[in-house]
Amino acid sequence: MLSIIILFHYIAIQIEITIKTLVFLLNKALEIFPEIIFAEIPQERRYMHPDMVFGRISENLALFYPPAFLKTFLITKEKRNEINLKDYLVKKDMELIEVTDQEQQSWGCSFVALESNVFINYDISLSLKTQNKLSRRGVEIIEFHPEALLAGGGSLHCLTLRLWRG
């Protein structure tokens, strides 16, 4: 079963999205997806993009920063229940690896997945401990130093446009 994750965060607040607009968006999404995971994210610049707190590596593995998820809801056409994101996704056979505060601020979740279990990331983003956890799960990380990219602002994920990934 496919689901979609919508993160209600800084940008949504900044553009003053109305409840009416949000309900419209959720109803449209429910025409395509049987369920939506909706997360309320703090109104802080460090969380301004969803990829700063959640990054999917494969069908069954993702990095995430738990403190950013203030409230998380499972929404279907029939109900809306508050959930624990990690517990819910574990039941769906997805493992979530938590990143530290330092890793989150260093763009740990904001990588570019090339294919399942292979991604490009800054060499400053993930601790050796997290890299080892990923390596034990068969994940390949292609690292490079971001000096030139950081000068322009934004993370690696924000500076790329994925057209297709098989």
C-alpha positions as CSV (number, residue, x, y, z in Angstrom):
1,M,0.0,0.0,0.0
2,L,1.4,3.4,-1.0
3,S,1.2,6.3,1.4
4,I,2.3,9.9,1.1
5,I,4.0,12.0,3.8
6,I,3.0,15.6,4.0
7,L,5.1,17.8,6.3
8,F,3.3,20.9,7.5
9,H,6.2,23.2,8.3
10,Y,7.8,26.6,8.2
11,I,7.1,27.4,4.5
12,A,3.4,26.5,4.8
13,I,3.1,28.8,7.8
14,Q,5.0,31.6,6.0
15,I,2.6,31.6,3.0
16,E,-0.3,31.5,5.4
17,I,-1.9,28.4,4.1
18,T,-5.5,28.4,5.2
19,I,-7.2,25.4,6.9
20,K,-9.6,25.4,3.9
21,T,-6.7,25.0,1.5
22,L,-5.1,22.3,3.6
23,V,-8.3,20.3,3.8
24,F,-8.6,20.7,0.0
25,L,-5.1,19.4,-0.5
26,L,-5.6,16.5,1.8
27,N,-8.8,15.5,0.1
28,K,-7.2,15.6,-3.3
29,A,-4.3,13.5,-2.0
30,L,-6.8,10.9,-0.6
31,E,-8.2,10.5,-4.1
32,I,-4.8,9.1,-5.1
33,F,-3.4,7.6,-1.9
34,P,-5.3,5.4,0.6
35,E,-3.6,7.1,3.5
36,I,-1.6,10.2,4.3
37,I,1.0,10.7,7.1
38,F,0.7,14.3,8.1
39,A,3.4,15.8,10.4
40,E,3.4,19.1,12.1
41,I,7.0,20.5,12.1
42,P,8.4,23.4,14.1
43,Q,8.5,26.8,12.6
44,E,12.2,27.1,12.4
45,R,14.5,27.7,9.4
46,R,16.5,24.6,10.0
47,Y,13.3,22.5,9.3
48,M,12.1,24.6,6.3
49,H,12.2,21.7,3.9
50,P,10.9,18.1,4.5
51,D,14.2,16.6,3.4
52,M,15.9,18.3,6.4
53,V,14.1,15.9,8.7
54,F,13.3,12.8,6.6
55,G,15.3,11.0,3.9
56,R,14.2,7.8,2.3
57,I,17.1,5.5,1.3
58,S,15.1,2.5,0.1
59,E,11.7,1.0,0.3
60,N,12.4,-0.1,3.8
61,L,15.0,2.3,5.2
62,A,15.1,6.0,6.0
63,L,16.9,8.6,8.1
64,F,14.9,10.9,10.3
65,Y,15.2,13.5,13.0
66,P,12.5,12.7,15.6
67,P,12.4,16.1,17.5
68,A,11.1,17.7,14.4
69,F,7.9,15.7,14.4
70,L,5.8,17.5,17.0
71,K,2.6,15.8,16.1
72,T,2.1,13.1,13.4
73,F,-1.3,12.0,12.1
74,L,-2.5,9.1,10.0
75,I,-5.3,10.4,7.8
76,T,-7.6,8.2,5.7
77,K,-11.0,9.0,4.2
78,E,-12.6,7.5,7.3
79,K,-10.4,8.8,10.1
80,R,-7.6,10.9,11.5
81,N,-5.5,9.5,14.3
82,E,-2.4,10.8,16.0
83,I,0.4,8.3,15.6
84,N,4.0,7.7,16.6
85,L,5.8,7.9,13.2
86,K,8.5,5.5,14.0
87,D,6.2,2.9,15.6
88,Y,3.8,3.2,12.6
89,L,6.5,2.8,10.0
90,V,8.1,-0.1,11.8
91,K,4.8,-1.9,11.5
92,K,4.9,-1.2,7.8
93,D,8.4,-2.9,7.7
94,M,10.3,0.4,7.4
95,E,13.3,0.9,9.6
96,L,14.0,4.5,10.6
97,I,17.5,5.5,11.7
98,E,17.6,8.5,13.9
99,V,20.1,11.3,13.1
100,T,21.6,13.4,15.9
101,D,21.0,17.2,16.3
102,Q,24.4,17.8,14.7
103,E,23.7,15.5,11.8
104,Q,20.4,17.2,11.2
105,Q,22.0,20.7,11.1
106,S,24.7,19.3,8.7
107,W,22.1,18.1,6.2
108,G,22.2,14.5,7.3
109,C,18.7,13.6,5.9
110,S,19.1,15.8,2.8
111,F,20.9,13.5,0.4
112,V,20.3,12.5,-3.2
113,A,19.3,8.9,-3.6
114,L,20.7,7.4,-6.8
115,E,19.0,4.1,-6.4
116,S,17.9,1.9,-3.6
117,N,20.6,1.9,-0.9
118,V,22.9,4.2,-2.8
119,F,23.1,7.9,-2.2
120,I,25.3,11.0,-2.5
121,N,25.9,13.1,0.6
122,Y,28.2,15.7,2.0
123,D,31.2,14.3,3.8
124,I,30.3,16.5,6.8
125,S,26.7,15.3,7.2
126,L,26.8,11.9,8.9
127,S,28.8,10.7,11.9
128,L,30.9,7.6,11.7
129,K,28.4,5.8,13.9
130,T,25.5,6.5,11.5
131,Q,27.7,5.7,8.5
132,N,28.5,2.3,10.1
133,K,24.8,1.6,10.8
134,L,24.0,2.2,7.2
135,S,27.0,0.2,5.9
136,R,25.8,-2.8,8.0
137,R,22.5,-2.6,6.2
138,G,24.2,-2.6,2.7
139,V,24.0,1.1,2.1
140,E,26.6,2.8,-0.1
141,I,27.3,6.5,0.6
142,I,29.2,8.5,-2.0
143,E,30.6,11.4,-0.2
144,F,32.2,14.7,-1.3
145,H,33.1,17.9,0.4
146,P,30.4,20.6,-0.1
147,E,32.5,23.8,0.1
148,A,31.4,25.2,-3.3
149,L,27.8,24.2,-2.9
150,L,27.4,25.6,0.6
151,A,28.6,29.0,-0.7
152,G,25.4,29.2,-2.7
153,G,23.1,28.1,0.2
154,G,20.8,25.1,0.3
155,S,21.5,21.4,0.7
156,L,22.4,18.8,-1.9
157,H,18.8,17.6,-2.2
158,C,17.5,21.2,-2.7
159,L,20.1,21.8,-5.4
160,T,19.1,18.9,-7.5
161,L,16.1,18.0,-9.6
162,R,15.3,14.3,-9.9
163,L,13.6,13.6,-13.2
164,W,13.4,9.9,-12.9
165,R,14.8,7.1,-10.7
166,G,14.2,3.5,-11.6
